[in-house]
Amino acid sequence: MVHKISLLFYFILISLSLPGQVPQARQPLDKKLFILGEIVEVSSRILNEKRTLNIYLPPGYNPKDTIKYPVVYLLDGSADEDFIHVVGLYQFTAFEWINMAPKSIIVGIATVDRRRDFTFPTTIDADKKKYPTTGHSGNFIQFMENELMPYVEKNYKTSPATTLIGQSLGGLLATEVLLKKPALFSRYIIVSPSLWWDNGSLLSLETSPPPRLDNRQTDVYIGVGKEGLTPTAIPRVMEVDANLLAEKIKKGRNKALRVYFDYLPEEDHATIAHQAIYNALRLFSSRK
């Protein structure tokens, strides 16, 4: 037994003395941060709180040159929400060999309370009780119009072209802006809007004034998946409501408003956002 242990120890020593067998100290890696954008905190008097913005600047952005860029305002724009994948879509579609979307500044508005910020007051008692913080979209729209957009225009090189992107409750908010303040943005990407809110009252809203009183084009994309009935006090069919919205805003509008309804039956409420936004960018590109 002693002899066997000695031989084992001998072979261990031999193996350690062979070239390449001596453990080497780990070399430190030459690491650099991969930076996708800027994180900015702005104080809002209207909302009475600070809001976080995630801002992506396109390749080649230079504060000293004369180039100005369209701005995309993204609801649900936190890093763990839609900011990263939407930035990827715009970066990809802006490649010169694709040329589907222009190089754009993306302003992701990080979420604080979606139900508070994205919904108007409801008459449905069950929803009031279930979601007690809801009903303050008016304040959020004022924040965007009077604080957020002026801040971005002052601090970044922006062109007049603006896009608002919202899904689900964010799509409800985008729809409210479109119907009440249509000239605030030149493009709307509305995905799976929660038009069931207040039993679809937004669909019967009398809208005024017309989308644009100038010569600028307003593009509206409405995308919805195979989503079925909403799990609410008064169930509604998401696809039907989205289609009704498209038909509503097509009627009685001037020729400067272009509307496209996109039904994506292979997607549902959880998977639709990425494909729908890509479809919207492709559509807008084909209608230049």
N, C-alpha and C positions, 0 to 999 in steps of 0.2 A: 504493500500500500504506500509506504514511504517512497519507494522507487517510482511508482506511477505519478505521485504528486510532484516529484522533482522533475520528471520528464515534461509534465504539463507546464510547470513554471519555466522550463528551458524553452519550450516552443513559444510561449507567450513573449519571452524576451526577444527571441529571434524575429517574431512577427512585428514587434514594435520597432526593431532596428532596420527593417526593410524600407527602401525609398518610398516616400509618399504615405507611410503609415504613421508618422509622428503627427499628432493632432496640432493643427495650426490655430493660432489666435484668430477669431472672427474679425474680418475687416469691416469697419463702419461703412454703411451704404451711403452713396451720394444722393440724398433725398431732397426733393423740392416739392413744394405744395402745388397741387393742381387747382387753380383758382377758376371758378366758373363765373363769378360775378361779384357784386358788391352787396353788402348788407347795410342798409340805412335805417335809422330810426327817426321818425318824424312825430312831432307833437301835434295833436289835433284838438283845436278848441271846440269844434263841433261835436266830436265824439267824447271829448273830455278824457282822453287817454293817449298814450303813445302807440304808434303802429309801426310794425317792422315791414320794410320793403326789401325784397330780393331783386336786384337789378342786374340784368345781363346786357353787356355792351358788345356789339358785333365786332368781328375781326376787322382791324384797320381803323377802329374808332380812335380819333385823335382830337382832343379838345382845341387844338390850335389850327385845324384846317377848316374849310368852309362847308364840308359835307354835313347834311342833316338827315336824320333817320326817322322813319315811321316808329310809332310807339304802340306796343301791345300791352294793354292792361289786363292782367290775369287774376281773376278771382280764385280763391283757394290756392294762393301762390306761395305757400310755405315749401321749404325744401322737401318735407316728407309728404307733400300733396302733389300738385301738378307742375311745379316750377321746373324741375330738372327735365322731365320728358317733353314739356312744351318747348323749352329752350332747344332741346335736341332736334325737334321737328323744324323749328325755324332755322337753325344752323344748317341742317341737312338740305332743306328746300331752297336755301339761299346760295348753295354751291353754284359756281358759274356754269358747270356742265348740266345742272338741273334747272336753275333759273325759274323756279316756281314762285318763290316769295322774295321780296326785297330784304336786304340786310336790315334788321330791326332791333330796336331797344325793347327788351322785355321787362316789364315792371310787375313782379309777383307780389300781390298784396297778401301778406301772411294772415291767416285766420285767427280771430279771437273768439267770436261767438257767431257762427253761421246763421243760426235761427234768428238771432237778434238783428243782424246786419242785412240779411238777404230777404226778409219777409215783411210785408206790410200788415197792418192790423187785420185780424180775421174776425168774422162773425160766428165762427163755429166754436161753441162753448167747450166741446171736448178737446179741441186743439189748444184753446187758451189754457186749459187746465194741464194738459200734457206738456206744453211748451211755454212756460210762463215768461220767458225772456223775449218772446217774439214781437214783431210789429214795428221795428225801427229802421226799416229800409230807407225811409225818407232822410234820416240823418246821414246814413252811409252814402247816399247819392249826393247829398250836399258836400260831404267830405271829399268825394272824388272830384266833383266839379269845382269847388271853391278852394280846396287846399291841396289835394294830391296832384291834380293835373297842372296847376300853376307851379307847384314845387318842381315837378319833373321838367316842365318847359323852361324854368329859370336855370336849372342846374345841369341840364343835358342838351345836346344838340338835336333838337326835335323838329320834324316837319309837321305840317298840319294833319297828316294822315294818322288816324288813331283807330285801334281795334279794341273791342271789349270781348273777352272770352269768359263764359260761365257755364258750368254744368250743374244739373240737379237744382238745388236751391240757388246756386250761382246762376243757373239758367233762368230761374224765376226773376232774379234781380236784373239780369241783362234784358229780359223781356219787359220788365217794368220801365227801365230806362228807355228802351226802344219806343214804347208806346207813349211815354210821358215827356221825354226829352230826347227825341230821335236825333237831333242835330249834334248831340254831345259827342258822338263817335261816328266815324265814317264807315266802319265795318263792325258787324256783330256776328260772333260765332256762338250760337246758342245750342247747347247739347243737353238732351234729355231734361228739358225744363220741368220743374215741379209745379205745373200749372194747376194741379189739384188743390193747391193752397186756397183757402176760403171758397171751396167748392167751385173753383174755376172762374171766380169773379173777374179776373184780369182779362178773360176772353170776351167779356161783354163791356169792357171799358170803352167809352167814347173817347177817341183820340183826337187831339188837336194841339198844335198846328200840324201841317203836313211835314213829312220827314225832313225835307230841305227846301229852303226858300232861295237857295243859290244854285249854282250849276254843278256843284260837287255831287259825285255819285255815292249813294248809300247801298252797300252790299249786306245782305242778311242771309246767313246760313242757319238752318234749323235741322239738326240731326237727332234721330231717336232710334233706339234699338227695339228688340222684341222684349218688351218690359211688362206688358199686361196691366192688371189691376193694381192700384196703389193700396197699401195697407193702412188706410185712413178711415176716419169715422164715416165719411161718405166716399166710397171707392170710385175711382175714375180710371179710364184706360189711357195710359201715357201716350201711346201712339196716336190715338184719336185726338187728344188735346193738342199734341204737337202739330198735327195736320190742320186742325182748326185754326191754330195760330198762324200758320203759313197762309191759309186762305184769307184770314182776316186782314193781314197786313198787305196782301196783294190788291185788295179791293179799295177803290177810292183814293189811291195814292198816285203821285205824279210819276212820270216815266224815269225819273232819276233814281227810283228805288228798285233794286233787283233782289228778288227773293228766291231762295232755293231750298226745297224740302228734300231731305235725304233719309230714307228708311234703310236701316242696316239690320236685317233680320238675324244675322249671325252674331250680333253683339247684344249684350244686356246692359243693365244700368251700371254694373261694375266695370265692364270692359270697353265701353263705347268711346270714351273720351279721346284716346290717342288716334284711333282710326277716323273718327269724325272730324277732328281738327285737321288732320292730313287731307281729308276729302275737301274740307272748306278751302284750304290753301290752294289745292289743285283747281277747284272750281273758280276761285277768284282769279287765278292766273289765266285760265282759259277765257275769261271775260274781260281781259284788259282792253 
